[in-house]
Amino acid sequence: MNQWPGVKLRVTEGWDEDGHHSEESLHYEGRAVDITTSDRDRNKYGMLARLAVEAGFDWVYYESKAHIHCSVKSGKAGGGLPVATCLVSLAVGWGGSWDGVDGVLAPAA
C-alpha cells in the first residue's frame, strides 16, 4: 500500500564531495542520506522518519524543517546495513520501488 499516492520520496543529499557538511559527517563516507517527500509536506515527516527506522537505518534524525537525516553504522563495527539496502527497504515500506534515477523512490503503479 502506498502511504501517500502521487507523492515520491526524494533523496536530497547522499555522498558529499563538496564539503557542505560538518567535518565528521557520515555523508563523506557514503553512510548518510537526507530525505524528504516530493511535496515537501512537513506533516508527513514523522511517518517518513518511522518508515526509515523500520527500513533499517541506524540513526534517523529530524535534522531541520527541510529534511530527515538517516545514516547507518560502519560495517567494520559489526553494524549497519548499507545505505542502498535501507533505501530499497524504505521504498518497499513506502509502497513503491527504487528506480535509481534522480534520487527518487517512485510510488507503486
C-alpha positions in Angstrom: 0.0 0.0 0.0 1.3 3.4 -0.9 1.5 5.7 2.1 0.7 8.8 0.1 -0.5 8.3 -3.5 1.3 10.5 -6.0 4.0 11.6 -3.6 7.5 10.5 -4.1 10.3 10.0 -1.7 13.3 12.3 -2.5 16.9 11.8 -1.6 18.2 15.3 -1.4 21.7 14.6 -0.3 23.9 11.5 -0.2 27.6 11.4 -0.8 29.1 14.8 -0.2 32.1 15.7 -2.3 31.7 19.5 -2.0 32.2 19.9 1.8 28.7 21.1 2.6 28.5 19.1 5.9 30.4 19.2 9.2 33.9 17.8 9.2 32.8 14.5 10.8 29.7 13.9 8.7 28.9 10.4 7.5 28.0 11.9 4.2 31.7 11.8 3.4 31.8 8.1 4.0 28.6 7.3 2.0 26.8 6.2 5.1 24.2 9.0 5.3 21.3 10.4 3.3 18.9 13.3 3.7 15.4 12.6 2.6 12.1 14.4 2.2 8.8 13.9 0.3 8.4 15.3 -3.2 5.6 17.6 -2.0 7.8 18.8 1.0 4.8 18.4 3.3 6.3 18.5 6.8 3.3 16.9 8.3 4.5 13.6 6.6 8.0 13.8 8.0 7.1 12.0 11.3 5.8 9.0 9.4 8.7 9.2 6.9 11.2 9.0 9.8 9.3 6.0 11.3 9.5 4.2 7.9 13.2 5.0 7.7 13.8 3.3 11.1 11.7 0.3 10.0 13.8 0.1 6.8 16.9 -0.4 8.8 18.6 2.9 9.2 20.5 3.0 12.5 20.1 6.7 13.1 17.2 8.8 12.0 17.0 12.5 12.9 14.6 15.3 12.0 17.7 17.5 11.3 15.8 20.6 10.0 12.5 21.7 8.7 13.9 20.8 5.3 14.7 17.1 5.6 15.2 13.9 7.7 18.8 12.7 8.1 19.3 9.0 8.0 22.6 7.1 8.5 23.9 3.6 9.1 26.7 2.2 11.3 30.0 1.3 9.9 30.2 -2.3 8.7 33.6 -2.5 10.4 31.9 -2.2 13.8 29.7 -5.2 13.1 26.7 -3.0 12.5 24.6 -1.4 9.8 23.1 -2.3 6.6 24.4 -0.5 3.5 22.6 2.8 2.8 21.3 1.4 -0.6 19.8 -1.6 1.2 17.9 0.7 3.6 16.7 2.9 0.7 15.3 -0.1 -1.1 13.6 -1.3 2.1 12.2 2.2 2.6 10.8 2.2 -0.9 9.1 -1.2 -0.3 7.7 0.1 3.0 6.6 3.2 1.3 4.7 1.1 -1.2 6.9 1.9 -4.2 10.1 0.8 -5.8 13.6 2.1 -6.3 14.2 3.2 -9.9 17.7 4.5 -9.1 17.1 7.6 -11.2 17.4 11.2 -9.9 17.3 10.0 -6.3 13.6 9.4 -6.4 11.7 6.5 -5.0 8.7 6.0 -7.3 5.3 5.0 -5.9 4.0 1.7 -7.0 1.8 1.7 -10.1 
